[in-house]
Amino acid sequence: MTHHIEGELADLQEMSTDRLCQRYTELYGKPTQSRGGTHPIHKIIGRLYASADGELYERARSCAEDLALGRNLRGTPPQAPPALAATALMTPCKLTAPRTPAHGTALVC
């Protein structure tokens, strides 16, 4: 199987960008968002490896099994967001431009 994927990789590296995009569409069923660089090649090879290995990696299988059994996947509890300092909430807005009117000034055109 690995020999087949290595041969496919050699073929992909020789393909034009248009042909790579066609191959990506064949495998994923939707057009690629990226036409440049090696991104389509990496995605295609990743899909081929996943197909050869049975679609899911061991870690993904383990997570799916844990979810099916109702286990909590998080090892540590979520951290609380940092508290805002009271001074930051009470500090009035300072005007930076000298030509800016004072707060509360009515602007009439």
N, C-alpha and C positions, 0 to 999 in steps of 0.2 A: 504494500500500500504506500509506503514512504517513497518507493521508487516512482510510483505513478505521480505523486504530488511533486516530487523533484522535477520530473519531466514537464509537468504542467507549469511549474515556476519558470523553467527555461523558456517555454512557449510564451508565457505571459510577458516576460522581459523583452521579447522580440515583437510583440504586438503594438499596433498603433494605438493612439489614445482613443479613437473612435471604436476600435474593436474591443479595447479593454472595457469601455463603457457598455458596449453590447453584452459582453460576457458578465459584467456585474449585474445588469438587468436580468439576464437569464437566471442567475443564481438567487438574487434577492427579490425579484419581481417588481422592482421600482428603479428608476434611474438614479445614478450616483449624483451627489451634490458637489463632488470634487472631481475635476477633470485633470488636475495637474499632479505632478510628482508621483510618488509610489503609493499613494493612499489606495487607489482602486486595487492595485496588486496585493497589498497587505490584506485588504478586506476579502478578496477572492480566495487567497491562500488560507486565511483564517476559516472561511466557510468550508473549504475543502477538507482541512484538518478536522473541523468539527463533525463533518459528515462521516469521515473515516473513523473517528473515535466514538461515534454514537451521539453526537449533538451536544451533550453536556459534559463538562469537566467534573472531576471528582468533588471539588469544592462546591460547585453549583448543585450537584446531586445531594451533597450533605445538607446544604441550606434548604433545598426543597423538601428533603425528608424532615428536617427540624420544623419547618413551617407546617407540614402536613400533620405532625404530631402535636402541634400547638406549643412548641417550645419557644422561649424568648431568644431571639438571635443576638440581642445586644448583650455584651459581656459586662459592660459598665453602665450605670445609669446616666442619662443625659445631663450635661452640665447646665446649671442655671445661667442665664445671660448676666453679664457684669452689671452691677448696679450703677446708675448714673449718680454723679455727685450732686448734692442739693444746690451747690453754688452754680453749677452749669445750668440748672433750670431757672435760677433766680436772676442771672446776670442779664441786664437789659442790653438790647441791641445797640451797638455803637456805629455811628455813621462814619464812613471813611472818606467820603468826598466832601470838600468844604462847600460845594455848591448845592448839596442835597438839602431840601427843606427839612425842618424839624418834624418830628413825629407828631401827627395830628393836624398838620397844616392842610387846609383845603386848597386844592389846585383848581384854579378857574382859567378856562381857556377863552 
